[in-house]
Amino acid sequence: MNANPNFTSCGSTDTPDIDLAALREKYRLEAEKRKRPEGFAQYLETTGDYEEYFDHDPYSPPRTSPPLSDEIDVVVLGGGFAGLNVAGRLKQAGVGNVRIIDRAGDFGGTWYWNRYPGVQCDVEAYSYLPLLEEMGYMPRDRYSYGPEIFEYCQQMGRHFGLYEHALFGTVVNALRWDAGLGRWHVGTSHGDDIRARYIVMCPGPLNRPKLPGTPGIKDFKGHSFHTTLWDYDYTGGDWLNPVLDKLADKRVAVIGTGATAIQCVPFLGQYAKHLTVFQRTPSYIDDRGNMPTDPQWAKAVKPGWQAERMKNFHIGINEVFDRADVDLICDGWSELNRNIQAKREAEGWPELSFEQLMELREVEDYRAMERIRQRVGSIVKDQATADILKPWYRFLCKRPCFNDDYLPTFNRPNVTLVDVSDARGIERITQGGIVAGGIEYPVDCIVYSTGFETTTDMRRRYGIDVIEGRGGLSLYEYWSEGFRTLHGMSVHNFPGLFFTGWIQGGVSGSTTLMYDQQGNHISYLIGEALKRGGATIEPSAEAEAAWVKTIKENLLLDVPFWESCTPGYNNNEGLAVTRYTIFGEPYGPGYYAFNDLIREWRDKGDMAGMMLVGAGQIEGV
Ligand code: NDP
């Protein structure tokens, strides 16, 4: 049992018996039928002909300030949690001259843009929202909704004094290193020329929406939009009050059934005259059971509680519980680990080799997924529809989803589910509808819930045409054969350019935990370089090569697992597993081992492997 009074129960889950061999084969067949040889190339970028799906900001007036030409110490690209964390840590390290640039009209990143009905974080807020103790903030609910998270981002911006230099409504389109100046030229959509000593890339994984590469998108004569730019003018309501009353006479289609669709489909089902959901791969859906934060619990937490909780969340999903571990999170994310722990406890906690542990994990995984499939059958009344909604893949192959209203939506008489898995997606869009399985479904509105450029090519993910380091070297070329970094955060030949995200470091499924680690390290590096009068700083070729070797030798990438998964952005669309998995190339010993490694590196104070060249000094010294 969990001692945390905020939660009602926590223990292992009863899971059904399974036929492992039969299920393995079923999973294989289900994955195979969805594989498309073109991989990520099946998707369209929301640029060029498709720009209209992401070329405007309905939430803020456009920027009217004249082009800037100035000098600044640090430019942080992106004002979501990664950027806020890095910039906040820089401020704490005494680096005042920091400018966050973002295409959005405010801070928030994904929580600024995504205002679709029902938008919510499916990771508990006590583990997800960063720096809660420093901010003196306690989330209202266990699982926060979008508006609260967006407000929290704004609070972080105010708390760290980041609004003063921020540049919103601005798209960065070129980064060029100027060796003579010892600075980066930051070129933007507004003709700015900002000269920065240091740049920190904080784009987040969900910053650029993508569309299915389906013929006919431009032919459609009805209305369409991507979930990331929800069109409340068309649907009615707003994100604080999503009463979509203008859809009462509309036939609406949703393409996609990932984590976003799971949250907005219940609203569309409730308000549309008719809703047709086009599903290629069903999501894992478990119950949500949200609840307000218990004020007694909030009062009783002790200093350091959030770090402990974030660590517990990380272990619950990324590692294996030890005998002594208490699960503080107690939700679907840590179910598998709890079930394994209970099984081992029942057997007297036998010593297991790594292989035996993985075998046990596989069995418990299949059993847990069988529970999820049976759950679908118990909620969705029409069994043919229920069968289509059952996920046939292992836990974490796709993002697990938790929602109490999604499955019941398919019991509504005005909602139809169309399975497009056999055709590997919808076939075509016409002037008046969507064609799937040879049938045309006439609709008035298409909602693209088709995700983001999460693990596509770096140029697509960053959306910056030019990133040129020393001697005009392109970052995209430098990385064309794979990532080359020191600690996943800096790159030889790109002085003072720093990276956040899943590249070559200590990976966690908890993004905000990872950003905190990177924020700490990058702010230290920049702080040290500034102490030397604004030195250029970059890893030496040798240090970078040594780190890449370390990464390759210790790679924590369960290739057989990912290759067995149904295709998706997590696993390079089911093609050969490469750095295009979501976690990049993780440091094998794990997130906390990496944390120790970089902390010890900092504590030594010798900046080993870094070339720091003070203003006026000669490079390489
Ligand atoms: P996803 O990439 O998860 O889902 C895209 C959907 O579009 C999939 O169902 C995909 O099918 C489908 N699709 C793509 N192409 C076609 C096609 N040609 N025909 C039919 N269907 C197609 O995007 P989401 O926006 O749902 O979620 C993205 C991520 O955002 C999540 O994984 C999560 O990390 C994050 N998120 C987090 C939330 C939270 O609570 N914290 C809430 C919402 C999103 P297929 O699966 O077969 O590829």
Boltz pocket constraint, residues with backbone or C-beta under 6 A from the ligand:
constraints:
  - pocket:
      binder: B
      contacts: [[A, 34], [A, 120], [A, 121], [A, 122], [A, 123], [A, 206], [A, 211], [A, 212], [A, 213], [A, 214], [A, 255], [A, 256], [A, 257], [A, 258], [A, 259], [A, 260], [A, 261], [A, 263], [A, 278], [A, 279], [A, 280], [A, 281], [A, 399], [A, 420], [A, 424], [A, 425], [A, 426], [A, 449], [A, 450], [A, 451], [A, 452], [A, 567], [A, 568], [A, 569]]
      max_distance: 6.0
